[in-house]
Amino acid sequence: MFKVTVHDANHTTVKEFKDASDFIMLEMREVPAFEDNMQVDQLEIDGKVIEFTGSVMDLFNKYNS
């Protein structure tokens, strides 16, 4: 499981993905899972909190390489 908690000026959103590849695939769609500029509050992979600071675009770039 790849769980991402993000926020923008108006609200917080939590979405779960099967894995990092699923997250990348859904971000590449015409209507992505999250807006690129949203800030990541927490990243959890297989139940473990992973230290990460940055935007959704930063997270995408980290796991798309």
PDB file of N, H, CA, C and O in Angstrom:
ATOM      1  N   MET A   1       0.838  -1.177   0.000  1.00  0.00           N
ATOM      2  CA  MET A   1       0.000   0.000   0.000  1.00  0.00           C
ATOM      3  C   MET A   1       0.889   1.249   0.000  1.00  0.00           C
ATOM      4  O   MET A   1       1.924   1.294   0.666  1.00  0.00           O
ATOM      5  N   PHE A   2       0.467   2.243  -0.751  1.00  0.00           N
ATOM      6  H   PHE A   2      -0.373   2.206  -1.292  1.00  0.00           H
ATOM      7  CA  PHE A   2       1.169   3.520  -0.900  1.00  0.00           C
ATOM      8  C   PHE A   2       0.133   4.584  -0.547  1.00  0.00           C
ATOM      9  O   PHE A   2      -0.717   4.921  -1.371  1.00  0.00           O
ATOM     10  N   LYS A   3       0.202   5.108   0.660  1.00  0.00           N
ATOM     11  H   LYS A   3       0.893   4.834   1.330  1.00  0.00           H
ATOM     12  CA  LYS A   3      -0.808   6.042   1.169  1.00  0.00           C
ATOM     13  C   LYS A   3      -0.211   7.442   1.248  1.00  0.00           C
ATOM     14  O   LYS A   3       0.844   7.651   1.847  1.00  0.00           O
ATOM     15  N   VAL A   4      -0.905   8.393   0.635  1.00  0.00           N
ATOM     16  H   VAL A   4      -1.763   8.223   0.149  1.00  0.00           H
ATOM     17  CA  VAL A   4      -0.406   9.766   0.568  1.00  0.00           C
ATOM     18  C   VAL A   4      -1.436  10.712   1.181  1.00  0.00           C
ATOM     19  O   VAL A   4      -2.613  10.680   0.823  1.00  0.00           O
ATOM     20  N   THR A   5      -0.984  11.549   2.103  1.00  0.00           N
ATOM     21  H   THR A   5      -0.027  11.575   2.394  1.00  0.00           H
ATOM     22  CA  THR A   5      -1.811  12.595   2.692  1.00  0.00           C
ATOM     23  C   THR A   5      -1.266  13.929   2.205  1.00  0.00           C
ATOM     24  O   THR A   5      -0.083  14.224   2.378  1.00  0.00           O
ATOM     25  N   VAL A   6      -2.135  14.736   1.593  1.00  0.00           N
ATOM     26  H   VAL A   6      -3.096  14.495   1.453  1.00  0.00           H
ATOM     27  CA  VAL A   6      -1.723  16.025   1.040  1.00  0.00           C
ATOM     28  C   VAL A   6      -2.679  17.118   1.506  1.00  0.00           C
ATOM     29  O   VAL A   6      -3.770  16.841   2.005  1.00  0.00           O
ATOM     30  N   HIS A   7      -2.243  18.371   1.331  1.00  0.00           N
ATOM     31  H   HIS A   7      -1.357  18.596   0.925  1.00  0.00           H
ATOM     32  CA  HIS A   7      -3.139  19.488   1.630  1.00  0.00           C
ATOM     33  C   HIS A   7      -2.884  20.626   0.653  1.00  0.00           C
ATOM     34  O   HIS A   7      -1.816  20.748   0.055  1.00  0.00           O
ATOM     35  N   ASP A   8      -3.914  21.449   0.521  1.00  0.00           N
ATOM     36  H   ASP A   8      -4.782  21.350   1.007  1.00  0.00           H
ATOM     37  CA  ASP A   8      -3.771  22.726  -0.172  1.00  0.00           C
ATOM     38  C   ASP A   8      -4.371  23.771   0.752  1.00  0.00           C
ATOM     39  O   ASP A   8      -4.582  23.494   1.933  1.00  0.00           O
ATOM     40  N   ALA A   9      -4.646  24.939   0.258  1.00  0.00           N
ATOM     41  H   ALA A   9      -4.475  25.164  -0.701  1.00  0.00           H
ATOM     42  CA  ALA A   9      -5.148  26.019   1.109  1.00  0.00           C
ATOM     43  C   ALA A   9      -6.508  25.705   1.727  1.00  0.00           C
ATOM     44  O   ALA A   9      -6.858  26.256   2.770  1.00  0.00           O
ATOM     45  N   ASN A  10      -7.277  24.821   1.089  1.00  0.00           N
ATOM     46  H   ASN A  10      -6.993  24.373   0.241  1.00  0.00           H
ATOM     47  CA  ASN A  10      -8.653  24.604   1.527  1.00  0.00           C
ATOM     48  C   ASN A  10      -8.925  23.313   2.280  1.00  0.00           C
ATOM     49  O   ASN A  10      -9.829  23.272   3.114  1.00  0.00           O
ATOM     50  N   HIS A  11      -8.164  22.255   2.008  1.00  0.00           N
ATOM     51  H   HIS A  11      -7.429  22.289   1.331  1.00  0.00           H
ATOM     52  CA  HIS A  11      -8.497  20.986   2.642  1.00  0.00           C
ATOM     53  C   HIS A  11      -7.345  19.981   2.598  1.00  0.00           C
ATOM     54  O   HIS A  11      -6.347  20.172   1.904  1.00  0.00           O
ATOM     55  N   THR A  12      -7.525  18.906   3.364  1.00  0.00           N
ATOM     56  H   THR A  12      -8.336  18.751   3.928  1.00  0.00           H
ATOM     57  CA  THR A  12      -6.585  17.791   3.398  1.00  0.00           C
ATOM     58  C   THR A  12      -7.231  16.605   2.701  1.00  0.00           C
ATOM     59  O   THR A  12      -8.429  16.365   2.851  1.00  0.00           O
ATOM     60  N   THR A  13      -6.433  15.864   1.938  1.00  0.00           N
ATOM     61  H   THR A  13      -5.460  16.060   1.816  1.00  0.00           H
ATOM     62  CA  THR A  13      -6.925  14.702   1.207  1.00  0.00           C
ATOM     63  C   THR A  13      -5.994  13.522   1.463  1.00  0.00           C
ATOM     64  O   THR A  13      -4.773  13.680   1.480  1.00  0.00           O
ATOM     65  N   VAL A  14      -6.572  12.341   1.661  1.00  0.00           N
ATOM     66  H   VAL A  14      -7.563  12.213   1.647  1.00  0.00           H
ATOM     67  CA  VAL A  14      -5.809  11.113   1.826  1.00  0.00           C
ATOM     68  C   VAL A  14      -6.253  10.141   0.743  1.00  0.00           C
ATOM     69  O   VAL A  14      -7.448   9.911   0.559  1.00  0.00           O
ATOM     70  N   LYS A  15      -5.282   9.567   0.021  1.00  0.00           N
ATOM     71  H   LYS A  15      -4.311   9.754   0.170  1.00  0.00           H
ATOM     72  CA  LYS A  15      -5.599   8.562  -0.992  1.00  0.00           C
ATOM     73  C   LYS A  15      -4.636   7.402  -0.851  1.00  0.00           C
ATOM     74  O   LYS A  15      -3.465   7.574  -0.512  1.00  0.00           O
ATOM     75  N   GLU A  16      -5.163   6.207  -1.122  1.00  0.00           N
ATOM     76  H   GLU A  16      -6.114   6.068  -1.397  1.00  0.00           H
ATOM     77  CA  GLU A  16      -4.351   5.001  -1.077  1.00  0.00           C
ATOM     78  C   GLU A  16      -4.207   4.438  -2.479  1.00  0.00           C
ATOM     79  O   GLU A  16      -5.152   4.430  -3.267  1.00  0.00           O
ATOM     80  N   PHE A  17      -3.004   3.968  -2.771  1.00  0.00           N
ATOM     81  H   PHE A  17      -2.236   3.974  -2.130  1.00  0.00           H
ATOM     82  CA  PHE A  17      -2.684   3.375  -4.058  1.00  0.00           C
ATOM     83  C   PHE A  17      -2.126   1.979  -3.805  1.00  0.00           C
ATOM     84  O   PHE A  17      -1.646   1.684  -2.711  1.00  0.00           O
ATOM     85  N   LYS A  18      -2.190   1.132  -4.813  1.00  0.00           N
ATOM     86  H   LYS A  18      -2.579   1.373  -5.703  1.00  0.00           H
ATOM     87  CA  LYS A  18      -1.677  -0.231  -4.679  1.00  0.00           C
ATOM     88  C   LYS A  18      -0.180  -0.212  -4.373  1.00  0.00           C
ATOM     89  O   LYS A  18       0.298  -0.954  -3.515  1.00  0.00           O
ATOM     90  N   ASP A  19       0.552   0.642  -5.085  1.00  0.00           N
ATOM     91  H   ASP A  19       0.164   1.244  -5.783  1.00  0.00           H
ATOM     92  CA  ASP A  19       1.998   0.780  -4.903  1.00  0.00           C
ATOM     93  C   ASP A  19       2.446   2.073  -5.581  1.00  0.00           C
ATOM     94  O   ASP A  19       1.614   2.829  -6.084  1.00  0.00           O
ATOM     95  N   ALA A  20       3.751   2.332  -5.599  1.00  0.00           N
ATOM     96  H   ALA A  20       4.427   1.718  -5.190  1.00  0.00           H
ATOM     97  CA  ALA A  20       4.272   3.566  -6.201  1.00  0.00           C
ATOM     98  C   ALA A  20       3.958   3.631  -7.689  1.00  0.00           C
ATOM     99  O   ALA A  20       3.673   4.709  -8.211  1.00  0.00           O
ATOM    100  N   SER A  21       4.004   2.498  -8.380  1.00  0.00           N
ATOM    101  H   SER A  21       4.236   1.622  -7.957  1.00  0.00           H
ATOM    102  CA  SER A  21       3.696   2.469  -9.822  1.00  0.00           C
ATOM    103  C   SER A  21       2.258   2.898 -10.089  1.00  0.00           C
ATOM    104  O   SER A  21       1.979   3.595 -11.064  1.00  0.00           O
ATOM    105  N   ASP A  22       1.358   2.478  -9.223  1.00  0.00           N
ATOM    106  H   ASP A  22       1.585   1.911  -8.431  1.00  0.00           H
ATOM    107  CA  ASP A  22      -0.052   2.859  -9.343  1.00  0.00           C
ATOM    108  C   ASP A  22      -0.200   4.370  -9.151  1.00  0.00           C
ATOM    109  O   ASP A  22      -0.937   5.024  -9.889  1.00  0.00           O
ATOM    110  N   PHE A  23       0.503   4.922  -8.158  1.00  0.00           N
ATOM    111  H   PHE A  23       1.102   4.391  -7.558  1.00  0.00           H
ATOM    112  CA  PHE A  23       0.501   6.369  -7.923  1.00  0.00           C
ATOM    113  C   PHE A  23       0.993   7.107  -9.162  1.00  0.00           C
ATOM    114  O   PHE A  23       0.355   8.062  -9.604  1.00  0.00           O
ATOM    115  N   ILE A  24       2.121   6.677  -9.729  1.00  0.00           N
ATOM    116  H   ILE A  24       2.639   5.901  -9.370  1.00  0.00           H
ATOM    117  CA  ILE A  24       2.700   7.318 -10.918  1.00  0.00           C
ATOM    118  C   ILE A  24       1.716   7.264 -12.078  1.00  0.00           C
ATOM    119  O   ILE A  24       1.490   8.270 -12.751  1.00  0.00           O
ATOM    120  N   MET A  25       1.129   6.092 -12.316  1.00  0.00           N
ATOM    121  H   MET A  25       1.313   5.274 -11.770  1.00  0.00           H
ATOM    122  CA  MET A  25       0.185   5.929 -13.422  1.00  0.00           C
ATOM    123  C   MET A  25      -1.002   6.890 -13.280  1.00  0.00           C
ATOM    124  O   MET A  25      -1.401   7.534 -14.250  1.00  0.00           O
ATOM    125  N   LEU A  26      -1.553   6.982 -12.086  1.00  0.00           N
ATOM    126  H   LEU A  26      -1.229   6.459 -11.298  1.00  0.00           H
ATOM    127  CA  LEU A  26      -2.721   7.842 -11.876  1.00  0.00           C
ATOM    128  C   LEU A  26      -2.358   9.324 -11.939  1.00  0.00           C
ATOM    129  O   LEU A  26      -3.197  10.143 -12.312  1.00  0.00           O
ATOM    130  N   GLU A  27      -1.141   9.681 -11.585  1.00  0.00           N
ATOM    131  H   GLU A  27      -0.459   9.015 -11.281  1.00  0.00           H
ATOM    132  CA  GLU A  27      -0.702  11.074 -11.696  1.00  0.00           C
ATOM    133  C   GLU A  27      -0.491  11.487 -13.151  1.00  0.00           C
ATOM    134  O   GLU A  27      -0.543  12.675 -13.469  1.00  0.00           O
ATOM    135  N   MET A  28      -0.255  10.524 -14.031  1.00  0.00           N
ATOM    136  H   MET A  28      -0.213   9.559 -13.772  1.00  0.00           H
ATOM    137  CA  MET A  28       0.003  10.831 -15.438  1.00  0.00           C
ATOM    138  C   MET A  28      -1.282  10.983 -16.260  1.00  0.00           C
ATOM    139  O   MET A  28      -1.231  11.341 -17.437  1.00  0.00           O
ATOM    140  N   ARG A  29      -2.407  10.716 -15.647  1.00  0.00           N
ATOM    141  H   ARG A  29      -2.448  10.426 -14.691  1.00  0.00           H
ATOM    142  CA  ARG A  29      -3.683  10.864 -16.355  1.00  0.00           C
ATOM    143  C   ARG A  29      -4.004  12.329 -16.598  1.00  0.00           C
ATOM    144  O   ARG A  29      -3.433  13.228 -15.980  1.00  0.00           O
ATOM    145  N   GLU A  30      -4.941  12.541 -17.525  1.00  0.00           N
ATOM    146  H   GLU A  30      -5.405  11.812 -18.027  1.00  0.00           H
ATOM    147  CA  GLU A  30      -5.376  13.912 -17.835  1.00  0.00           C
ATOM    148  C   GLU A  30      -5.907  14.603 -16.584  1.00  0.00           C
ATOM    149  O   GLU A  30      -5.650  15.786 -16.359  1.00  0.00           O
ATOM    150  N   VAL A  31      -6.645  13.856 -15.780  1.00  0.00           N
ATOM    151  H   VAL A  31      -6.853  12.895 -15.963  1.00  0.00           H
ATOM    152  CA  VAL A  31      -7.116  14.362 -14.484  1.00  0.00           C
ATOM    153  C   VAL A  31      -6.403  13.529 -13.418  1.00  0.00           C
ATOM    154  O   VAL A  31      -6.830  12.415 -13.111  1.00  0.00           O
ATOM    155  N   PRO A  32      -5.319  14.066 -12.853  1.00  0.00           N
ATOM    156  CA  PRO A  32      -4.503  13.292 -11.913  1.00  0.00           C
ATOM    157  C   PRO A  32      -5.189  13.094 -10.562  1.00  0.00           C
ATOM    158  O   PRO A  32      -6.181  13.751 -10.245  1.00  0.00           O
ATOM    159  N   ALA A  33      -4.639  12.179  -9.785  1.00  0.00           N
ATOM    160  H   ALA A  33      -3.833  11.645 -10.042  1.00  0.00           H
ATOM    161  CA  ALA A  33      -5.157  11.909  -8.442  1.00  0.00           C
ATOM    162  C   ALA A  33      -5.043  13.145  -7.552  1.00  0.00           C
ATOM    163  O   ALA A  33      -5.934  13.422  -6.750  1.00  0.00           O
ATOM    164  N   PHE A  34      -3.940  13.888  -7.698  1.00  0.00           N
ATOM    165  H   PHE A  34      -3.216  13.663  -8.350  1.00  0.00           H
ATOM    166  CA  PHE A  34      -3.695  15.113  -6.938  1.00  0.00           C
ATOM    167  C   PHE A  34      -3.192  16.196  -7.882  1.00  0.00           C
ATOM    168  O   PHE A  34      -2.651  15.895  -8.946  1.00  0.00           O
ATOM    169  N   GLU A  35      -3.367  17.443  -7.499  1.00  0.00           N
ATOM    170  H   GLU A  35      -3.806  17.687  -6.634  1.00  0.00           H
ATOM    171  CA  GLU A  35      -2.753  18.557  -8.220  1.00  0.00           C
ATOM    172  C   GLU A  35      -1.260  18.577  -7.877  1.00  0.00           C
ATOM    173  O   GLU A  35      -0.877  18.276  -6.746  1.00  0.00           O
ATOM    174  N   ASP A  36      -0.434  18.925  -8.838  1.00  0.00           N
ATOM    175  H   ASP A  36      -0.745  19.169  -9.756  1.00  0.00           H
ATOM    176  CA  ASP A  36       1.023  18.896  -8.659  1.00  0.00           C
ATOM    177  C   ASP A  36       1.527  19.768  -7.518  1.00  0.00           C
ATOM    178  O   ASP A  36       2.510  19.423  -6.862  1.00  0.00           O
ATOM    179  N   ASN A  37       0.865  20.892  -7.274  1.00  0.00           N
ATOM    180  H   ASN A  37       0.066  21.173  -7.806  1.00  0.00           H
ATOM    181  CA  ASN A  37       1.366  21.840  -6.276  1.00  0.00           C
ATOM    182  C   ASN A  37       0.916  21.536  -4.851  1.00  0.00           C
ATOM    183  O   ASN A  37       1.332  22.233  -3.925  1.00  0.00           O
ATOM    184  N   MET A  38       0.084  20.523  -4.645  1.00  0.00           N
ATOM    185  H   MET A  38      -0.253  19.957  -5.396  1.00  0.00           H
ATOM    186  CA  MET A  38      -0.350  20.172  -3.290  1.00  0.00           C
ATOM    187  C   MET A  38       0.853  19.694  -2.481  1.00  0.00           C
ATOM    188  O   MET A  38       1.737  19.021  -3.011  1.00  0.00           O
ATOM    189  N   GLN A  39       0.882  20.040  -1.207  1.00  0.00           N
ATOM    190  H   GLN A  39       0.164  20.586  -0.776  1.00  0.00           H
ATOM    191  CA  GLN A  39       1.987  19.660  -0.327  1.00  0.00           C
ATOM    192  C   GLN A  39       1.711  18.310   0.325  1.00  0.00           C
ATOM    193  O   GLN A  39       0.602  18.046   0.790  1.00  0.00           O
ATOM    194  N   VAL A  40       2.721  17.470   0.350  1.00  0.00           N
ATOM    195  H   VAL A  40       3.622  17.684  -0.028  1.00  0.00           H
ATOM    196  CA  VAL A  40       2.604  16.151   0.974  1.00  0.00           C
ATOM    197  C   VAL A  40       2.816  16.311   2.474  1.00  0.00           C
ATOM    198  O   VAL A  40       3.841  16.832   2.914  1.00  0.00           O
ATOM    199  N   ASP A  41       1.836  15.856   3.253  1.00  0.00           N
ATOM    200  H   ASP A  41       1.004  15.433   2.895  1.00  0.00           H
ATOM    201  CA  ASP A  41       1.937  15.898   4.709  1.00  0.00           C
ATOM    202  C   ASP A  41       2.516  14.603   5.254  1.00  0.00           C
ATOM    203  O   ASP A  41       3.283  14.606   6.217  1.00  0.00           O
ATOM    204  N   GLN A  42       2.133  13.484   4.616  1.00  0.00           N
ATOM    205  H   GLN A  42       1.510  13.482   3.834  1.00  0.00           H
ATOM    206  CA  GLN A  42       2.610  12.188   5.093  1.00  0.00           C
ATOM    207  C   GLN A  42       2.612  11.189   3.952  1.00  0.00           C
ATOM    208  O   GLN A  42       1.719  11.182   3.104  1.00  0.00           O
ATOM    209  N   LEU A  43       3.631  10.347   3.948  1.00  0.00           N
ATOM    210  H   LEU A  43       4.356  10.353   4.637  1.00  0.00           H
ATOM    211  CA  LEU A  43       3.747   9.246   3.002  1.00  0.00           C
ATOM    212  C   LEU A  43       3.900   7.974   3.811  1.00  0.00           C
ATOM    213  O   LEU A  43       4.753   7.883   4.694  1.00  0.00           O
ATOM    214  N   GLU A  44       3.068   6.995   3.503  1.00  0.00           N
ATOM    215  H   GLU A  44       2.376   7.069   2.785  1.00  0.00           H
ATOM    216  CA  GLU A  44       3.106   5.726   4.211  1.00  0.00           C
ATOM    217  C   GLU A  44       3.200   4.608   3.176  1.00  0.00           C
ATOM    218  O   GLU A  44       2.382   4.532   2.258  1.00  0.00           O
ATOM    219  N   ILE A  45       4.196   3.747   3.328  1.00  0.00           N
ATOM    220  H   ILE A  45       4.860   3.809   4.073  1.00  0.00           H
ATOM    221  CA  ILE A  45       4.368   2.621   2.420  1.00  0.00           C
ATOM    222  C   ILE A  45       4.332   1.342   3.242  1.00  0.00           C
ATOM    223  O   ILE A  45       5.143   1.146   4.147  1.00  0.00           O
ATOM    224  N   ASP A  46       3.381   0.478   2.913  1.00  0.00           N
ATOM    225  H   ASP A  46       2.722   0.638   2.178  1.00  0.00           H
ATOM    226  CA  ASP A  46       3.198  -0.793   3.628  1.00  0.00           C
ATOM    227  C   ASP A  46       3.128  -0.602   5.139  1.00  0.00           C
ATOM    228  O   ASP A  46       3.713  -1.372   5.901  1.00  0.00           O
ATOM    229  N   GLY A  47       2.405   0.435   5.563  1.00  0.00           N
ATOM    230  H   GLY A  47       1.930   1.060   4.944  1.00  0.00           H
ATOM    231  CA  GLY A  47       2.186   0.683   6.978  1.00  0.00           C
ATOM    232  C   GLY A  47       3.297   1.443   7.689  1.00  0.00           C
ATOM    233  O   GLY A  47       3.162   1.760   8.871  1.00  0.00           O
ATOM    234  N   LYS A  48       4.396   1.742   6.994  1.00  0.00           N
ATOM    235  H   LYS A  48       4.506   1.485   6.034  1.00  0.00           H
ATOM    236  CA  LYS A  48       5.508   2.477   7.604  1.00  0.00           C
ATOM    237  C   LYS A  48       5.506   3.912   7.103  1.00  0.00           C
ATOM    238  O   LYS A  48       5.419   4.157   5.900  1.00  0.00           O
ATOM    239  N   VAL A  49       5.601   4.856   8.029  1.00  0.00           N
ATOM    240  H   VAL A  49       5.672   4.656   9.007  1.00  0.00           H
ATOM    241  CA  VAL A  49       5.676   6.267   7.657  1.00  0.00           C
ATOM    242  C   VAL A  49       7.078   6.539   7.112  1.00  0.00           C
ATOM    243  O   VAL A  49       8.082   6.233   7.755  1.00  0.00           O
ATOM    244  N   ILE A  50       7.120   7.120   5.913  1.00  0.00           N
ATOM    245  H   ILE A  50       6.304   7.368   5.391  1.00  0.00           H
ATOM    246  CA  ILE A  50       8.369   7.435   5.234  1.00  0.00           C
ATOM    247  C   ILE A  50       8.609   8.939   5.334  1.00  0.00           C
ATOM    248  O   ILE A  50       7.707   9.733   5.068  1.00  0.00           O
ATOM    249  N   GLU A  51       9.806   9.322   5.713  1.00  0.00           N
ATOM    250  H   GLU A  51      10.539   8.677   5.929  1.00  0.00           H
ATOM    251  CA  GLU A  51      10.125  10.746   5.814  1.00  0.00           C
ATOM    252  C   GLU A  51      10.192  11.337   4.410  1.00  0.00           C
ATOM    253  O   GLU A  51      10.984  10.899   3.576  1.00  0.00           O
ATOM    254  N   PHE A  52       9.352  12.336   4.163  1.00  0.00           N
ATOM    255  H   PHE A  52       8.708  12.692   4.841  1.00  0.00           H
ATOM    256  CA  PHE A  52       9.326  13.009   2.865  1.00  0.00           C
ATOM    257  C   PHE A  52       8.811  14.420   3.059  1.00  0.00           C
ATOM    258  O   PHE A  52       7.834  14.640   3.775  1.00  0.00           O
ATOM    259  N   THR A  53       9.468  15.376   2.422  1.00  0.00           N
ATOM    260  H   THR A  53      10.262  15.198   1.841  1.00  0.00           H
ATOM    261  CA  THR A  53       9.031  16.764   2.441  1.00  0.00           C
ATOM    262  C   THR A  53       8.998  17.259   1.010  1.00  0.00           C
ATOM    263  O   THR A  53       9.975  17.113   0.275  1.00  0.00           O
ATOM    264  N   GLY A  54       7.875  17.845   0.611  1.00  0.00           N
ATOM    265  H   GLY A  54       7.082  17.963   1.209  1.00  0.00           H
ATOM    266  CA  GLY A  54       7.780  18.400  -0.731  1.00  0.00           C
ATOM    267  C   GLY A  54       6.367  18.346  -1.263  1.00  0.00           C
ATOM    268  O   GLY A  54       5.414  18.055  -0.540  1.00  0.00           O
ATOM    269  N   SER A  55       6.260  18.631  -2.541  1.00  0.00           N
ATOM    270  H   SER A  55       7.035  18.867  -3.128  1.00  0.00           H
ATOM    271  CA  SER A  55       4.960  18.663  -3.213  1.00  0.00           C
ATOM    272  C   SER A  55       4.661  17.312  -3.861  1.00  0.00           C
ATOM    273  O   SER A  55       5.501  16.413  -3.875  1.00  0.00           O
ATOM    274  N   VAL A  56       3.463  17.191  -4.388  1.00  0.00           N
ATOM    275  H   VAL A  56       2.780  17.922  -4.376  1.00  0.00           H
ATOM    276  CA  VAL A  56       3.086  15.993  -5.131  1.00  0.00           C
ATOM    277  C   VAL A  56       4.024  15.814  -6.323  1.00  0.00           C
ATOM    278  O   VAL A  56       4.411  14.689  -6.637  1.00  0.00           O
ATOM    279  N   MET A  57       4.394  16.905  -6.988  1.00  0.00           N
ATOM    280  H   MET A  57       4.080  17.819  -6.733  1.00  0.00           H
ATOM    281  CA  MET A  57       5.331  16.813  -8.117  1.00  0.00           C
ATOM    282  C   MET A  57       6.684  16.271  -7.659  1.00  0.00           C
ATOM    283  O   MET A  57       7.294  15.461  -8.356  1.00  0.00           O
ATOM    284  N   ASP A  58       7.153  16.711  -6.495  1.00  0.00           N
ATOM    285  H   ASP A  58       6.657  17.369  -5.929  1.00  0.00           H
ATOM    286  CA  ASP A  58       8.414  16.193  -5.948  1.00  0.00           C
ATOM    287  C   ASP A  58       8.312  14.691  -5.679  1.00  0.00           C
ATOM    288  O   ASP A  58       9.242  13.938  -5.967  1.00  0.00           O
ATOM    289  N   LEU A  59       7.183  14.265  -5.130  1.00  0.00           N
ATOM    290  H   LEU A  59       6.427  14.876  -4.896  1.00  0.00           H
ATOM    291  CA  LEU A  59       6.960  12.843  -4.853  1.00  0.00           C
ATOM    292  C   LEU A  59       6.913  12.048  -6.153  1.00  0.00           C
ATOM    293  O   LEU A  59       7.503  10.972  -6.249  1.00  0.00           O
ATOM    294  N   PHE A  60       6.220  12.572  -7.141  1.00  0.00           N
ATOM    295  H   PHE A  60       5.741  13.446  -7.064  1.00  0.00           H
ATOM    296  CA  PHE A  60       6.155  11.939  -8.461  1.00  0.00           C
ATOM    297  C   PHE A  60       7.567  11.771  -9.030  1.00  0.00           C
ATOM    298  O   PHE A  60       7.924  10.689  -9.497  1.00  0.00           O
ATOM    299  N   ASN A  61       8.361  12.828  -8.991  1.00  0.00           N
ATOM    300  H   ASN A  61       8.071  13.707  -8.612  1.00  0.00           H
ATOM    301  CA  ASN A  61       9.719  12.771  -9.540  1.00  0.00           C
ATOM    302  C   ASN A  61      10.599  11.772  -8.788  1.00  0.00           C
ATOM    303  O   ASN A  61      11.425  11.089  -9.393  1.00  0.00           O
ATOM    304  N   LYS A  62      10.421  11.691  -7.485  1.00  0.00           N
ATOM    305  H   LYS A  62       9.750  12.246  -6.993  1.00  0.00           H
ATOM    306  CA  LYS A  62      11.217  10.752  -6.673  1.00  0.00           C
ATOM    307  C   LYS A  62      10.948   9.308  -7.080  1.00  0.00           C
ATOM    308  O   LYS A  62      11.886   8.519  -7.191  1.00  0.00           O
ATOM    309  N   TYR A  63       9.700   8.952  -7.302  1.00  0.00           N
ATOM    310  H   TYR A  63       8.938   9.593  -7.212  1.00  0.00           H
ATOM    311  CA  TYR A  63       9.349   7.560  -7.588  1.00  0.00           C
ATOM    312  C   TYR A  63       9.237   7.255  -9.076  1.00  0.00           C
ATOM    313  O   TYR A  63       9.023   6.102  -9.449  1.00  0.00           O
ATOM    314  N   ASN A  64       9.375   8.249  -9.922  1.00  0.00           N
ATOM    315  H   ASN A  64       9.549   9.186  -9.619  1.00  0.00           H
ATOM    316  CA  ASN A  64       9.306   8.031 -11.366  1.00  0.00           C
ATOM    317  C   ASN A  64      10.699   7.874 -11.975  1.00  0.00           C
ATOM    318  O   ASN A  64      10.824   7.690 -13.186  1.00  0.00           O
ATOM    319  N   SER A  65      11.735   7.943 -11.161  1.00  0.00           N
ATOM    320  H   SER A  65      11.633   8.092 -10.178  1.00  0.00           H
ATOM    321  CA  SER A  65      13.094   7.838 -11.713  1.00  0.00           C
ATOM    322  C   SER A  65      13.622   6.422 -11.681  1.00  0.00           C
ATOM    323  O   SER A  65      14.749   6.174 -12.109  1.00  0.00           O
TER     324      SER A  65
END
